[in-house]
Amino acid sequence: MRKLLAVALRRGWVVVAAAAAVTALAVAVGSARPGSTLAQAVAVVPAGATDESPGNATQATQLAQTYVQAIPLDGAVLGAIAHAVDRTSSDVAGRVTVVGDPKTSVLLLRYEDTDRARALAGTSTLLTAVTGDAPNARSVAPDSLTLVRGPRVLRETTAARDTTTIPLGVILGLALGLVLLVAWERSDPRIDGAGELANAAGTPATALGDVAPGNIDALLERWRRLAGDGSGPHVVALLAGTRRAERLVSSAAYELATISASNGQLLRLGTAPPGPGGPSGERGLVVVTGGTPGGPAAGEAVAADAAVVVVTVPRGARATELRDSLDVLGQFGARPTWALLVRRSIGKSAGAKRSD
């Protein structure tokens, strides 16, 4: 749970940003869909009725049904409409429809476009191309279609507003953000717990903030035993594992010394092994702080004469930075003995504490 919280606080903005970006894109794409206008004209195949004869309605109906299929495929008709509305013939082909009733010879000539004027112009051109004694259509015989009603708007719709756009955008954005967060966390791993620090440093690790004050002496006793059986005092080099830890090392050392002071002066601070007045014997420990190995503070020099080397790492530190410091220590044969995980801010520095 602590790890998830640390990741959320550190990189949770990626999920929020991805959700916002994808949602905005979804809304923009959804609102970009234009409305449409469907215009219609009406024509009829004459049955040839006269004052003396009703004509042949059956043949007229059959011819009308033939035109229903033929007119939308007629290249001459499509070309004329394309010229009139300033579109390509292939684009126009999907916008022309002819609707007929199997029981009558009436035809509904329709053209649909995103622009009202183009819809009316296209329908007017369609009507002209199939009627009269000299139609442009190759599939229509002269005088076989007669105008019944000119072009009119049959249906007009505005830009569609999909109510699912925003929820869908949020869901997809959150999913993308989580993928990016996981990928980023894997490519740039951070150290948020003692277990992760132990794996990264290859040593035992302790989270200073999680250790009860009464157990600090047990930790220091463990360091004393790691230092060997020789007479004290034993030097513990408390180094900064990352550049960010350099301002925290002195505070961590002072916190350890303050807590242990009530139990036999097990540990004290110093810049070199103490003289006769300092702690001595097997239980004596003195902590010498140092900067980042390989950095301007040359922490590797402090580690050279230490019996125990402890690297200090703040929560959230980059694992790659710690590995770089460990590589420098390895070049000097000063591998760390222990690792200490500290908070990003643990109070005043040691120097400030002494001046109180």
Phi, psi and omega in degrees: 000318179297322179296314180298319179295320179296317179295319180296317180291327184279318187228013180298336180298336179296318179295316180296316181295318179295318179297318180294317182294314181293321178297316178299319179295318180297319179295319180296317179294320180295319181284345180282348179288119185281165173282186181212155177234129177250117179253152185218139171237158183239132176225166182218145172274113183298141178275356180080024181290142177228181178295335184257346184217141178284354181079191182242092183293328182295314179294324179296319179294319179295319178294322179298319179293330175293319179294329178303321181274326189276319186300314181296345180257358184287115183298325180293321178294314180297321179295319180295318179293318180301320178294321183289325185255004178061051175227173177277159180296323180293326177290318181294327185303327180276000183249350182262130175222148175233123184248130179230156176258123181303344182260353180224172178255018179278136178240137175257111182265119187233146173219134182241138180210163178285344181247133183299314181297320179293322179298316179292320179295319179295319179293322178296318179293320177300315180297315180296325185288341185243357181245169178091181183273355178219065182291150176287333184295133178282339185266000184242129178284148179303140177059022178266352176229135181239140179294133173251314179211138182287178184297136175216156177284122180268320181208141180223125180238148176271177179301133183289141176242105182275118182291346180269356184298310183293310178301319179295319178297320179296315181297312180296321179295319178296319179297315178297318180297320179295320177298315179296320180297314181296317180297318180294319181295325179284324181282334179227071185293146178243160181256111183243352182215165181296324179297317178295322178295320179297319179294319183288322183272340183072025181222167169301149182222146180228134173272111187301322182290343181264355183268127177295144181307326181291344181262357180297320180298326178295322178294315180294324177297323177296319177296320180299320180292323177294335181289341179115181185261002181291167180291145182281182001281153177258135183272128174250118178270113179261102187255156174279121180283338178221165179300323182293336182280349185299325180278356182252346185297312182297321179294319179296318180297317181293324178296317178298315182294320181295316182292322184277350185295335182279004185224066170083019179050051181294330184219145171218165182267154177186172177251356180200165177305136185290158177276198184300335182278353183271183179296143181220174181089183186294335184269001184283131174227140173230132182262127176245122182271152180213163181276198182284129176302134181087351179267184180300329181282349175051063179297336180294333179290323178292323183288340187300323185255012184266145176280329179229131179248122180240125177264134180256129184228130177281154176300138180087005181290151177287132179296328180294324178294319179296318179299322178298318179295319179294325178297320179294316178299320180299327179293338179256011178067026183241069179292143181293149178263330184210161176230141184237121178264124183238163175290161181293337177218119183237035173097197184290159177287167181299319181297320179293325180295318183296330185280354181288000000 
